[in-house]
Amino acid sequence: MVPQPAAAPADVTISVYGDSLADGVWSGLYERLKTQPQMRLVRHSQLGAGLTRPDYANWQAETARQIDEAGEGGYAVIMFGANDMQGVRDENRKGYLFKSPGWTNVYTQRIDWLLQTLKDHHVTTVWVGLPVMRKPETNDDAKFMTTLYETEAGKYGAVFLSLYQDYLDADGNFTARIDDSRQKSQQLRSDDGIHFTGYGYQLVATKVLTRLQLAGAPAPKPAVKAASAAPVAPAQSPANAPVVPAATPTVTPAAATTSNASVPTAKPVPADLPASQPPSQQPSLQRPGAATGAAAGSSIGSHGRALMATPARQL
């Protein structure tokens, strides 16, 4: 029996922020990365979260703390929208109807806050747009919001991942099922016409990992050393263009448990999903800079919530 090499310490952090859609993307990333031991996958997505929610201030404060704890560098994946197709109140409690100029102004400011906070921490960010929705009115709302996400992401050097032209039928419309590479029909979207199934989220996660790989590592900043602390790894500047060196080492993320949950049992993966590829063909993420602070020595999910075996379908 060939002895297995000792597990290497986690080199790269991917933190996931957002609502139940983001939670599903987290589950897809988990399935893709759970066999790779050099990745820290942190779950900060929250069921019911949103940028228009009355409890937004609490969510904002918690997210700011989480980003501070993660320290410099790393990657972030963001997805919002499932709960934001509603009116909003600003910080002075003034209300605005959905899609009104006042609503757009408040909502855009909240997108900008999150992107700026991640940029200040030199985090390479991928913002995932909303997919096509089953109901026409919901689909129109999704297109409106996705335009805001794409516009603001571009202002802050974040990568925008559009899903709107993906996973459609032959006529370019919403479809709940899709044929895999074996021509076997797979359930792609959940019954609500908004979320994906576990299979669908793995497909989305594959796209996310590809965009992260193309984003590459940010260019290094001069190191800043504290007089009373250990040397801090060089900070990173935002990624403005793909930087993928030819000799990028394979970083093999893995998942561990949080303090109050166990690792979900592995399920069979359809042959067309990248998770079934041999290790040599798994996606490589180059290290964008060692995380500092509390995240530096944590295991996967240590600053997130409990792992879930099944992607949530509720809003």
Phi and psi in degrees as a GROMACS rama.xvg file:
@    title "Ramachandran Plot"
@    xaxis  label "Phi"
@    yaxis  label "Psi"
@TYPE xy
-78.7834  124.643  VAL-2
-66.2187  144.112  PRO-3
-87.6584  139.74  GLN-4
-66.2198  151.305  PRO-5
-64.7125  146.164  ALA-6
-66.3353  134.409  ALA-7
-82.1235  153.903  ALA-8
-64.5308  153.995  PRO-9
-63.5562  130.504  ALA-10
-105.588  -28.7928  ASP-11
-130.462  140.034  VAL-12
-113.334  130.914  THR-13
-115.329  118.087  ILE-14
-106.494  135.409  SER-15
-110.527  127.433  VAL-16
-124.296  145.345  TYR-17
140.887  -154.739  GLY-18
-104.487  -151.457  ASP-19
-66.7924  -29.0786  SER-20
-64.3616  -44.6631  LEU-21
-62.8884  -35.9023  ALA-22
-61.9225  -37.6424  ASP-23
-66.9902  -39.3417  GLY-24
-62.4058  -40.3408  VAL-25
-56.624  -44.7142  TRP-26
-63.6903  -37.5782  SER-27
-66.2399  -40.5178  GLY-28
-63.9277  -38.9617  LEU-29
-58.2123  -46.5747  TYR-30
-63.6935  -34.8454  GLU-31
-73.984  -31.1444  ARG-32
-112.2  -1.71661  LEU-33
-68.7372  -17.3274  LYS-34
-96.2275  8.13202  THR-35
-116.715  120.622  GLN-36
-87.8562  4.88971  PRO-37
-112.332  19.2657  GLN-38
-121.079  139.744  MET-39
-107.411  111.599  ARG-40
-104.978  115.27  LEU-41
-113.504  130.344  VAL-42
-101.849  105.948  ARG-43
-112.422  5.72998  HIS-44
-68.3969  149.73  SER-45
-135.882  129.122  GLN-46
-63.0794  131.573  LEU-47
85.8523  -2.52288  GLY-48
-70.7343  159.862  ALA-49
-176.605  161.476  GLY-50
-89.0082  -2.25715  LEU-51
-111.196  -0.503558  THR-52
-66.3949  149.809  ARG-53
-60.7255  -28.064  PRO-54
-92.8181  22.9713  ASP-55
-56.8445  -40.5355  TYR-56
-58.7169  -40.115  ALA-57
-66.7157  -42.0405  ASN-58
-63.2201  -41.1185  TRP-59
-61.4676  -45.8594  GLN-60
-63.1992  -42.0907  ALA-61
-65.283  -40.9906  GLU-62
-66.7897  -40.0783  THR-63
-59.789  -40.4535  ALA-64
-64.6768  -43.4596  ARG-65
-62.6192  -41.9031  GLN-66
-67.0166  -40.2803  ILE-67
-61.9638  -42.2239  ASP-68
-65.4246  -35.3275  GLU-69
-67.7773  -27.2602  ALA-70
80.1504  -159.698  GLY-71
-80.3497  146.989  GLU-72
79.3758  -165.857  GLY-73
87.7066  -171.983  GLY-74
-125.297  150.866  TYR-75
-130.625  141.431  ALA-76
-120.983  127.891  VAL-77
-126.024  139.081  ILE-78
-151.378  123.004  MET-79
-132.413  169.754  PHE-80
132.553  -26.3726  GLY-81
-62.3235  -29.8246  ALA-82
-114.483  9.67635  ASN-83
-105.276  5.69469  ASP-84
-86.5093  62.9601  MET-85
-157.137  171.517  GLN-86
-64.864  166.651  GLY-87
-140.561  151.001  VAL-88
-112.884  138.725  ARG-89
-80.9899  -173.578  ASP-90
-68.1157  -14.8865  GLU-91
-99.4647  11.701  ASN-92
71.3035  15.7069  ARG-93
-82.86  132.028  LYS-94
-94.9094  150.375  GLY-95
-137.592  138.847  TYR-96
-73.3914  149.201  LEU-97
-54.8295  132.05  PHE-98
78.1708  -4.07509  LYS-99
-70.2273  161.924  SER-100
-56.9322  -39.5465  PRO-101
-64.619  -41.5691  GLY-102
-61.1957  -46.764  TRP-103
-60.7696  -39.6395  THR-104
-64.6125  -47.5046  ASN-105
-64.2216  -45.661  VAL-106
-64.5873  -41.4529  TYR-107
-63.6356  -39.8894  THR-108
-60.4771  -35.6184  GLN-109
-74.6193  -36.4504  ARG-110
-60.7149  -46.0011  ILE-111
-63.1724  -38.4807  ASP-112
-59.4853  -46.0902  TRP-113
-65.6374  -44.9402  LEU-114
-64.8613  -39.8355  LEU-115
-67.1438  -40.0438  GLN-116
-62.2897  -43.8356  THR-117
-66.8973  -38.7816  LEU-118
-63.1481  -41.0421  LYS-119
-62.2446  -26.3834  ASP-120
-95.6183  8.68429  HIS-121
60.5261  40.2774  HIS-122
-95.1731  130.791  VAL-123
-78.4112  119.743  THR-124
-115.967  136.599  THR-125
-116.489  119.967  VAL-126
-101.172  122.822  TRP-127
-94.191  123.591  VAL-128
-75.7816  169.088  GLY-129
-79.56  145.776  LEU-130
-83.6051  175.328  PRO-131
-61.2917  138.757  VAL-132
-107.009  156.449  MET-133
-69.1467  -48.3277  ARG-134
-77.7656  132.568  LYS-135
-57.1716  -42.0982  PRO-136
-66.7314  -38.8594  GLU-137
-67.3731  -36.8877  THR-138
-64.51  -39.9426  ASN-139
-62.9236  -41.6334  ASP-140
-63.9396  -40.2124  ASP-141
-63.7689  -40.2852  ALA-142
-63.4472  -42.5548  LYS-143
-59.9187  -46.9191  PHE-144
-70.6888  -37.5881  MET-145
-62.6822  -34.9864  THR-146
-61.2677  -39.7002  THR-147
-64.5267  -45.4487  LEU-148
-59.9272  -45.5427  TYR-149
-65.4082  -43.1118  GLU-150
-62.7051  -46.9978  THR-151
-71.1129  -36.6985  GLU-152
-59.0741  -40.3405  ALA-153
-64.1541  -30.3648  GLY-154
-70.4306  -24.9446  LYS-155
-111.178  13.0974  TYR-156
72.854  16.5586  GLY-157
-84.9491  157.82  ALA-158
-88.0183  129.743  VAL-159
-103.923  128.771  PHE-160
-110.321  108.14  LEU-161
-84.3959  135.413  SER-162
-111.799  -0.907776  LEU-163
-67.3114  -27.5557  TYR-164
-97.4055  9.16498  GLN-165
-105.566  158.184  ASP-166
59.2418  50.9093  TYR-167
-114.724  163.677  LEU-168
-81.9516  -174.184  ASP-169
-64.0986  -21.8746  ALA-170
-97.1941  6.12249  ASP-171
81.1377  22.0357  GLY-172
-111.284  171.79  ASN-173
-54.3545  139.171  PHE-174
-138.496  140.325  THR-175
-90.0013  -15.5365  ALA-176
-130.644  158.124  ARG-177
-147.61  146.28  ILE-178
-85.0627  134.471  ASP-179
-85.2716  -172.657  ASP-180
-67.7783  -14.6413  SER-181
-96.5939  10.2895  ARG-182
62.363  28.8605  GLN-183
-101.306  130.483  LYS-184
-70.2113  131.274  SER-185
-122.234  141.274  GLN-186
-72.045  119.545  GLN-187
-99.844  -43.7847  LEU-188
-116.784  151.239  ARG-189
-77.521  172.333  SER-190
-67.0083  -19.7964  ASP-191
-78.2718  -7.55997  ASP-192
74.9182  10.6417  GLY-193
-119.268  -54.5738  ILE-194
-83.9215  170.209  HIS-195
-100.652  167.5  PHE-196
-85.8721  177.203  THR-197
-58.611  -40.5489  GLY-198
-61.0565  -46.1234  TYR-199
-62.5207  -40.1696  GLY-200
-66.6572  -30.1255  TYR-201
-68.5048  -35.2658  GLN-202
-65.1905  -42.6497  LEU-203
-64.0068  -42.558  VAL-204
-59.7083  -36.2522  ALA-205
-61.3625  -42.8943  THR-206
-64.1651  -40.6231  LYS-207
-61.1689  -47.0595  VAL-208
-64.0108  -36.254  LEU-209
-63.4089  -42.9871  THR-210
-67.4042  -37.7117  ARG-211
-63.0222  -40.6549  LEU-212
-63.7759  -42.0098  GLN-213
-69.2894  -32.467  LEU-214
-63.376  -34.028  ALA-215
67.7603  -169.033  GLY-216
-90.7486  139.287  ALA-217
-63.9375  155.219  PRO-218
-67.3652  139.544  ALA-219
-71.7523  147.793  PRO-220
-98.4436  162.025  LYS-221
-59.0011  138.532  PRO-222
-67.1492  143.519  ALA-223
-116.331  122.648  VAL-224
-111.394  134.625  LYS-225
-89.4111  141.485  ALA-226
-65.0438  -32.7527  ALA-227
-106.262  11.8358  SER-228
-131.368  168.121  ALA-229
-66.4944  154.761  ALA-230
-56.1582  139.012  PRO-231
-94.8606  139.202  VAL-232
-62.2378  150.637  ALA-233
-53.6284  132.272  PRO-234
-72.0777  165.357  ALA-235
-120.728  150.903  GLN-236
-99.1373  158.086  SER-237
-60.2077  150.018  PRO-238
-79.5625  120.231  ALA-239
-106.192  -11.4221  ASN-240
-155.752  151.441  ALA-241
-58.5003  131.104  PRO-242
-132.903  98.9616  VAL-243
-125.022  91.5357  VAL-244
-59.5012  150.948  PRO-245
-64.3173  -27.831  ALA-246
-101.326  28.5557  ALA-247
-59.6369  123.259  THR-248
-72.8252  150.766  PRO-249
-75.4467  122.224  THR-250
-101.254  118.428  VAL-251
-106.627  94.2339  THR-252
-67.7927  153.838  PRO-253
-140.871  165.172  ALA-254
-114.771  143.773  ALA-255
-120.96  -171.655  ALA-256
-96.1807  159.165  THR-257
-87.0715  179.443  THR-258
-69.0041  -18.0131  SER-259
-126.56  25.4107  ASN-260
-155.83  161.154  ALA-261
-108.101  163.458  SER-262
-68.1085  130.905  VAL-263
-64.3264  148.05  PRO-264
-65.7495  133.938  THR-265
-64.6683  138.885  ALA-266
-110.04  156.404  LYS-267
-58.9485  136.595  PRO-268
-106.588  127.879  VAL-269
-55.5893  148.889  PRO-270
-62.7415  -24.0713  ALA-271
-84.3524  -7.16327  ASP-272
-80.4174  141.126  LEU-273
-59.1057  -21.8825  PRO-274
-61.0038  -19.1743  ALA-275
-87.9972  -2.49272  SER-276
-73.9417  156.235  GLN-277
-64.5979  156.516  PRO-278
-52.7475  -33.8813  PRO-279
-65.4004  -17.5709  SER-280
-106.396  3.71497  GLN-281
-69.4207  152.675  GLN-282
-64.6759  144.827  PRO-283
-109.084  129.799  SER-284
-113.746  122.492  LEU-285
-80.6847  152.104  GLN-286
-72.3357  119.078  ARG-287
-87.0255  3.68651  PRO-288
135.129  135.72  GLY-289
-66.2164  136.475  ALA-290
-69.1191  144.697  ALA-291
-115.337  172.824  THR-292
78.7055  -151.642  GLY-293
-65.1418  -29.108  ALA-294
-75.411  -15.1082  ALA-295
-61.122  -33.8406  ALA-296
-115.333  17.7737  GLY-297
-90.1778  160.492  SER-298
-93.0367  173.77  SER-299
-58.1706  131.588  ILE-300
77.8667  8.60772  GLY-301
-68.4115  -21.6285  SER-302
-107.748  5.38431  HIS-303
-103.659  -165.113  GLY-304
-98.8591  -174.646  ARG-305
-63.2674  146.936  ALA-306
-68.6453  148.708  LEU-307
-123.3  138.626  MET-308
-76.9981  -28.233  ALA-309
-125.937  131.597  THR-310
-58.8269  135.886  PRO-311
-72.1899  144.239  ALA-312
-107.751  -11.2633  ARG-313
-76.4506  158.107  GLN-314
